[in-house]
């Protein structure tokens, strides 16, 4: 005698129907027998762990997000959008093994296309939406959604002009065009890498000197000053998108200065200040006011003897003391450190070392490697390396304030720019 078994689905709450039928001599069983299945768990999004504020300087430049689903047999599509610009990234997360917790760690960067290549640029600070869509892994079914808000925050960098935490270096070419090179916020295998270069605009050739001076106008972004050939000083307020507002006249009579250096808080009041040397070798101090219309107070004489230097740079507080510092290069190529004492004046100079005459410009560039100390960029003149990064060590002992690191900034462009800021 042969037997045939059959199974058929009677509905969503029934797993099977079993019938056993005798073939031939007679029927052993003719009535179907059904038993109820375990009900399918509806797909839902339960606990959500998306930080309201992601302070990524404290988490090595990353932010981790988690979503707990009611089932593991699902996919989760994540879309992170910067509210102000609309820039976004998407990521599909597949079901983790033996868990219903879906996790995503994002290194905040966006891919940006320019005329030549696709670049990875640090994501801006500010408000974001984090939207997720969960769908059953097997397809079909109704997707479920959840949206969270997140704010990315980093420590202020006075040399950051597009509000993404990383240093921007400005450079003017021989035609008067100004370019902004956005460096990566963190070193790549020990090297400070260029992320993207963007043209800001033309007409900058009229200025004798352009200087990045930090936030002198009271907003939250870094600003510029520019000295023209007639001795008028102009202010360009940073907009936070990599560009600058229409220039504002600071005043005339600045043509007597042969060197200006700004961006360092020299008196410890929390605002960046400005210094300048005149033709007699006198150094003058201009206290920052935080006013967009009158950014500097009346000058105060610091002292004489500064005519021996052919380059002056405000580097910020590299030694961790009460105020910002200056470095000055003499005509023999020796670099000297002047540590701020908190009153707008300086302690006795310390020799950093010789050989600095090979560089055309030295730029106080903010914190390049996220160690909490501002660093220095030295712009060269030729060769494979158009510039070097000098990482501050926090030491003021002779020959130890800086350690040189490589960068691909201005590689093979040592003769391309006549001013670097």
C-alpha positions as CSV (number, residue, x, y, z in Angstrom):
1,X,0.0,0.0,0.0
2,X,1.2,3.5,-0.8
3,X,0.5,6.7,1.1
4,X,0.6,10.3,-0.1
5,X,1.0,13.3,2.3
6,X,0.1,16.8,1.3
7,X,0.6,20.2,2.9
8,X,-1.1,23.4,2.0
9,X,-1.3,26.9,3.6
10,X,-4.8,27.9,4.9
11,X,-3.9,31.4,6.1
12,X,-1.3,33.6,7.9
13,X,-2.1,32.1,11.3
14,X,-1.8,28.4,10.1
15,X,1.6,26.8,9.4
16,X,0.4,23.6,7.7
17,X,-2.4,21.2,6.9
18,X,-1.5,17.5,6.9
19,X,-3.6,14.9,5.1
20,X,-2.7,11.2,4.8
21,X,-4.5,9.3,2.2
22,X,-4.3,5.6,1.4
23,X,-3.8,4.9,-2.2
24,X,-5.4,1.7,-3.2
25,X,-7.1,-0.4,-0.5
26,X,-8.7,2.2,1.5
27,X,-8.5,5.5,3.3
28,X,-6.5,5.7,6.5
29,X,-7.2,9.4,7.0
30,X,-9.3,11.8,5.0
31,X,-9.8,14.8,7.2
32,X,-7.2,17.6,7.2
33,X,-5.5,18.5,10.5
34,X,-4.4,22.1,11.0
35,X,-2.4,23.8,13.8
36,X,-1.8,27.4,14.4
37,X,1.6,29.1,13.7
38,X,3.4,31.5,15.9
39,X,2.3,35.0,14.8
40,X,4.7,37.0,12.6
41,X,6.3,39.8,14.7
42,X,5.6,43.2,13.1
43,X,8.6,45.1,12.0
44,X,9.1,48.1,14.3
45,X,12.0,50.4,15.3
46,X,12.4,50.6,19.0
47,X,15.3,52.1,20.9
48,X,17.3,54.8,18.9
49,X,20.8,55.9,20.0
50,X,21.7,58.9,17.9
51,X,23.6,61.6,19.8
52,X,21.9,65.0,20.0
53,X,25.4,66.5,19.9
54,X,28.3,64.7,18.4
55,X,31.5,66.2,19.7
56,X,33.8,64.4,17.3
57,X,37.0,65.9,18.6
58,X,36.5,63.7,21.6
59,X,35.7,60.5,19.7
60,X,38.6,60.4,17.2
61,X,36.6,62.0,14.4
62,X,33.7,59.4,14.4
63,X,30.1,59.2,15.5
64,X,28.4,55.9,16.3
65,X,24.6,55.4,16.0
66,X,22.4,52.4,16.9
67,X,18.8,51.3,16.2
68,X,17.0,48.4,17.8
69,X,14.5,46.6,15.6
70,X,11.8,44.1,16.6
71,X,13.3,41.5,14.1
72,X,16.7,40.7,12.9
73,X,15.6,39.6,9.4
74,X,15.5,43.2,8.0
75,X,17.6,45.8,6.2
76,X,18.1,49.3,7.5
77,X,18.8,52.2,5.1
78,X,20.4,55.2,6.8
79,X,20.5,58.7,5.2
80,X,22.4,61.5,7.0
81,X,21.8,65.0,5.7
82,X,23.4,68.3,6.5
83,X,20.5,70.7,6.9
84,X,22.1,73.9,5.7
85,X,23.6,72.5,2.5
86,X,21.6,69.4,1.7
87,X,24.8,67.3,1.4
88,X,24.0,63.7,2.3
89,X,25.3,60.2,2.6
90,X,23.4,56.9,2.5
91,X,24.3,53.5,3.9
92,X,22.5,50.1,3.9
93,X,22.9,48.0,7.1
94,X,22.2,44.3,6.8
95,X,20.9,42.1,9.6
96,X,23.5,41.5,12.3
97,X,24.0,37.9,13.4
98,X,22.1,36.9,16.6
99,X,21.0,40.5,17.3
100,X,18.4,43.0,16.5
101,X,20.7,46.0,17.1
102,X,21.8,47.7,13.9
103,X,24.9,49.9,14.4
104,X,26.6,52.4,12.1
105,X,29.9,54.3,12.8
106,X,30.3,57.3,10.5
107,X,33.5,59.2,9.9
108,X,31.9,62.6,9.0
109,X,33.0,63.2,5.4
110,X,31.2,63.9,2.1
111,X,32.4,63.1,-1.4
112,X,32.7,66.3,-3.5
113,X,33.3,66.5,-7.2
114,X,35.4,69.3,-8.7
115,X,36.7,69.8,-12.3
116,X,39.4,67.2,-11.9
117,X,38.6,64.6,-9.3
118,X,36.3,63.3,-6.5
119,X,37.5,64.4,-3.1
120,X,36.6,63.3,0.5
121,X,36.0,66.5,2.4
122,X,35.3,66.8,6.2
123,X,31.6,67.3,6.8
124,X,30.5,70.7,8.1
125,X,29.6,71.4,11.7
126,X,25.9,72.1,12.5
127,X,22.5,70.5,12.3
128,X,21.9,67.1,10.6
129,X,18.9,64.8,10.1
130,X,19.4,61.1,10.5
131,X,16.6,59.2,8.7
132,X,16.3,55.4,8.6
133,X,14.0,53.1,6.7
134,X,13.6,49.5,7.8
135,X,12.3,46.8,5.4
136,X,11.9,43.0,5.8
137,X,14.9,41.1,4.6
138,X,12.8,38.8,2.4
139,X,11.1,41.6,0.6
140,X,7.5,42.6,0.8
141,X,5.8,44.0,3.9
142,X,5.5,47.6,4.9
143,X,8.6,49.6,5.6
144,X,8.9,51.6,8.8
145,X,10.7,55.0,9.3
146,X,12.3,57.0,12.0
147,X,14.1,60.4,11.8
148,X,16.4,61.9,14.5
149,X,18.2,65.2,14.8
150,X,21.9,65.5,15.4
151,X,24.4,68.4,15.7
152,X,28.1,67.9,14.8
153,X,30.4,70.1,16.9
154,X,34.2,70.6,16.9
155,X,36.6,72.9,18.7
156,X,36.9,76.3,17.0
157,X,39.8,76.5,14.5
158,X,40.7,80.1,13.5
159,X,42.0,78.9,10.2
160,X,38.8,77.1,9.2
161,X,36.8,79.1,6.7
162,X,34.1,76.5,5.7
163,X,33.2,75.4,9.2
164,X,34.2,71.8,9.0
165,X,36.9,71.8,11.7
166,X,39.9,71.4,9.4
167,X,42.5,74.0,8.5
168,X,42.1,75.9,5.3
169,X,45.2,77.5,3.6
170,X,44.6,80.4,1.3
171,X,47.0,81.1,-1.6
172,X,47.1,83.9,-4.2
173,X,48.5,83.2,-7.6
174,X,50.3,85.6,-10.0
175,X,47.0,86.6,-11.7
176,X,45.4,87.7,-8.5
177,X,43.1,84.7,-8.0
178,X,42.7,83.5,-4.4
179,X,42.4,79.8,-3.7
180,X,41.3,77.8,-0.6
181,X,43.0,74.5,0.1
182,X,41.0,72.4,2.6
183,X,43.1,70.0,4.6
184,X,41.8,66.8,6.1
185,X,40.9,67.1,9.8
186,X,43.2,64.2,10.8
187,X,46.5,62.9,9.6
188,X,46.5,60.0,7.1
189,X,49.3,57.6,8.0
190,X,51.1,60.4,9.8
191,X,50.8,62.8,6.8
192,X,48.6,65.9,6.7
193,X,46.6,65.5,3.5
194,X,45.0,68.0,1.1
195,X,41.3,67.2,0.6
196,X,40.2,69.8,-2.0
197,X,41.2,73.1,-3.5
198,X,38.6,75.7,-4.5
199,X,38.9,79.0,-6.2
200,X,37.5,81.9,-4.1
201,X,37.7,84.7,-6.6
202,X,39.8,87.2,-8.5
203,X,41.1,90.8,-7.8
204,X,43.2,89.9,-4.8
205,X,46.4,91.1,-6.5
206,X,45.8,94.7,-5.3
207,X,46.9,93.8,-1.8
208,X,50.4,94.0,-0.4
209,X,49.6,91.6,2.4
210,X,46.7,89.3,3.2
211,X,46.5,87.9,6.7
212,X,44.2,85.3,8.4
213,X,43.3,86.9,11.7
214,X,40.8,84.5,13.3
215,X,37.4,85.7,14.5
216,X,37.9,89.5,14.8
217,X,34.3,90.5,13.8
218,X,32.3,88.8,16.5
219,X,30.9,85.9,14.4
220,X,31.9,82.3,14.8
221,X,34.1,82.1,11.7
222,X,37.6,83.1,10.8
223,X,38.2,86.4,9.0
224,X,40.8,88.1,6.8
225,X,42.5,91.5,6.7
226,X,44.1,92.8,3.5
227,X,46.4,95.8,3.2
228,X,46.3,97.6,-0.2
229,X,49.0,99.7,-1.9
230,X,47.6,103.0,-0.6
231,X,47.9,102.0,3.0
232,X,44.1,101.2,3.6
233,X,43.4,98.1,5.7
234,X,40.3,96.1,4.7
235,X,38.4,93.4,6.6
236,X,36.8,90.3,5.0
237,X,34.4,88.6,7.3
238,X,34.2,84.8,7.0
239,X,30.7,83.5,6.1
240,X,31.4,79.9,7.2
241,X,30.9,78.4,3.7
242,X,34.5,78.9,2.5
243,X,33.8,82.4,1.2
244,X,33.9,85.9,2.6
245,X,31.5,88.8,2.8
246,X,32.0,92.1,1.0
247,X,35.1,93.9,2.3
248,X,34.7,96.6,5.0
249,X,37.2,99.4,5.4
250,X,39.1,99.3,8.7
251,X,41.1,102.5,8.2
252,X,44.0,104.3,6.5
253,X,47.5,104.9,7.5
254,X,48.6,101.3,7.7
255,X,51.1,101.7,4.8
256,X,53.9,102.3,7.4
257,X,53.9,98.7,8.4
258,X,56.1,96.2,6.5
259,X,54.8,93.2,8.4
260,X,51.5,92.3,10.0
261,X,50.7,89.2,12.0
262,X,47.3,88.3,13.4
263,X,45.1,85.5,14.7
264,X,46.7,84.9,18.0
265,X,45.2,86.0,21.4
266,X,48.2,87.9,22.8
267,X,46.7,89.3,25.9
268,X,44.6,86.4,27.1
269,X,41.1,88.0,26.8
270,X,39.8,85.4,24.4
271,X,39.9,87.6,21.2
272,X,42.6,87.5,18.5
273,X,44.9,90.5,18.2
274,X,47.2,92.0,15.6
275,X,50.8,93.1,15.7
276,X,52.8,95.1,13.1
277,X,56.4,96.2,12.6
278,X,57.1,99.6,11.0
279,X,60.2,100.9,9.1
280,X,62.0,101.8,12.3
281,X,61.8,98.2,13.7
282,X,59.2,99.1,16.3
283,X,56.6,96.4,17.1
284,X,53.0,97.7,17.7
285,X,50.2,95.8,19.4
286,X,46.5,96.2,18.3
287,X,44.0,94.7,20.8
288,X,41.1,92.9,19.2
289,X,37.7,94.3,20.1
290,X,35.3,91.8,18.6
291,X,33.5,94.6,16.7
292,X,32.8,94.2,13.0
293,X,33.0,98.0,12.5
294,X,36.1,98.7,14.6
295,X,37.9,95.4,15.1
296,X,41.1,96.9,16.7
297,X,41.7,99.2,19.6
298,X,44.3,102.0,19.5
299,X,47.8,100.7,19.1
300,X,50.3,100.2,21.9
301,X,54.0,100.2,21.5
302,X,55.6,96.9,22.4
303,X,59.3,97.7,21.8
304,X,62.0,98.2,19.3
305,X,64.7,96.1,17.6
306,X,62.3,94.1,15.4
307,X,63.8,95.3,12.2
308,X,66.3,92.3,12.2
309,X,63.4,90.0,11.2
310,X,62.2,89.5,7.7
311,X,59.2,87.4,8.6
312,X,56.7,87.5,11.5
313,X,54.0,84.9,12.3
314,X,51.3,84.6,15.0
315,X,51.1,80.9,15.8
316,X,48.6,80.9,18.7
317,X,49.3,79.4,22.1
318,X,51.8,76.7,21.2
319,X,53.2,76.3,24.7
320,X,50.0,76.1,26.7
321,X,50.6,79.2,28.8
322,X,48.6,82.4,29.4
323,X,48.5,83.8,25.9
324,X,49.4,83.4,22.3
325,X,52.9,83.4,20.8
326,X,54.9,84.8,17.9
327,X,57.7,83.3,15.8
328,X,60.1,85.6,14.0
329,X,62.8,84.7,11.4
330,X,65.9,86.8,11.1
331,X,67.9,87.6,7.9
332,X,70.3,84.6,8.5
333,X,67.4,82.1,8.5
334,X,67.2,81.6,12.3
335,X,63.7,81.2,13.8
336,X,62.9,82.7,17.2
337,X,60.0,82.0,19.5
338,X,58.4,84.9,21.5
339,X,56.1,83.5,24.1
340,X,53.2,85.8,25.1
341,X,53.0,86.8,28.7
342,X,49.3,87.7,28.7
343,X,49.7,91.5,28.6
344,X,50.3,91.9,24.9
345,X,54.1,91.7,25.4
346,X,56.5,88.8,25.3
347,X,59.1,86.9,27.3
348,X,62.7,86.7,26.3
349,X,63.0,85.0,22.9
350,X,64.1,81.4,22.5
351,X,66.0,80.2,19.4
352,X,64.1,77.5,17.5
353,X,66.8,76.7,15.0
354,X,68.4,77.6,11.7
355,X,67.7,76.8,8.1
356,X,64.3,78.5,7.9
357,X,65.4,80.8,5.2
358,X,64.5,78.2,2.6
359,X,60.8,79.0,3.1
360,X,59.0,81.9,1.5
361,X,56.3,82.1,4.1
362,X,55.4,80.7,7.5
363,X,51.7,80.4,8.4
364,X,50.1,79.9,11.8
365,X,47.6,77.3,10.7
366,X,45.6,76.3,13.7
367,X,45.5,72.8,15.1
368,X,46.3,70.4,12.2
369,X,46.4,67.1,14.1
370,X,43.8,67.5,16.8
371,X,46.2,67.4,19.7
372,X,44.9,70.7,21.2
373,X,47.9,72.8,20.1
374,X,48.2,75.1,17.0
375,X,50.7,74.2,14.4
376,X,52.8,75.9,11.7
377,X,52.9,75.5,7.9
378,X,56.1,76.4,6.0
379,X,55.6,77.2,2.3
380,X,58.6,76.2,0.1
381,X,59.8,77.3,-3.3
382,X,60.4,74.2,-5.4
383,X,60.7,70.4,-5.4
384,X,58.2,67.7,-4.7
385,X,57.2,69.1,-1.4
386,X,55.8,72.6,-1.8
387,X,55.3,72.9,2.0
388,X,55.9,71.3,5.3
389,X,53.8,71.0,8.5
390,X,55.5,71.8,11.8
391,X,53.7,70.2,14.6
392,X,54.0,72.1,17.9
393,X,55.3,70.0,20.8
394,X,54.2,72.2,23.7
395,X,57.8,72.7,24.7
396,X,59.6,76.0,24.7
397,X,63.1,74.6,25.2
398,X,65.6,75.6,22.5
399,X,65.1,73.7,19.2
400,X,62.1,71.7,20.4
401,X,58.9,73.7,19.9
402,X,58.2,72.0,16.5
403,X,58.5,68.6,14.8
404,X,58.4,68.5,11.1
405,X,55.8,66.3,9.3
406,X,55.0,65.7,5.7
407,X,52.0,67.0,3.8
408,X,51.0,66.9,0.1
409,X,49.8,70.5,0.3
410,X,51.2,72.5,-2.6
411,X,53.2,69.4,-3.9
412,X,55.1,70.5,-7.0
413,X,53.6,74.0,-6.6
414,X,56.4,75.7,-4.9
415,X,56.5,78.5,-7.5
416,X,52.8,78.8,-8.1
417,X,51.8,81.3,-5.4
418,X,53.1,84.6,-4.3
419,X,51.2,84.8,-1.1
420,X,50.1,82.0,1.3
421,X,47.9,82.7,4.3
